[in-house]
Amino acid sequence: MYHDISLLERVCYYFLTGVMGILSVMCLLCLILIIRGPKAPDRLLAVNMLGETVIAFIAVLSVYLDEGYLLDIGLIYALISFLAVVVLSQIYTAACRRQDAGGREKKEEGAAV
């Protein structure tokens, strides 16, 4: 079965399989943190980490399958993931500003009465 590949190729095969397993576990833990995160910034950080983990998984899969086009897909995914995190950050900061402004208005109304 393994007579046609060298020992180094077999070690590389098992190493990449192990790395993909670890990255899969990391993706699962990130999903759990996204769902159960205690606060919104923690969830936002988990979304960013999930994107980075998927990019690493695509890069390892590219080496594993010896397909160069997967690296291009990983780069495109990195750009989309970055933009998604920036947009989510802007939405979160805008919501915090609105909530902060609403709290200040209530305090001013209470002090004026």
Summary of the structure (lengths in Angstrom):
residues: 113
radius of gyration: 22.2
end to end distance: 85.2
largest distance: 87.4
contacts: 276
relative contact order: 0.09
helix: 88%
strand: 0%
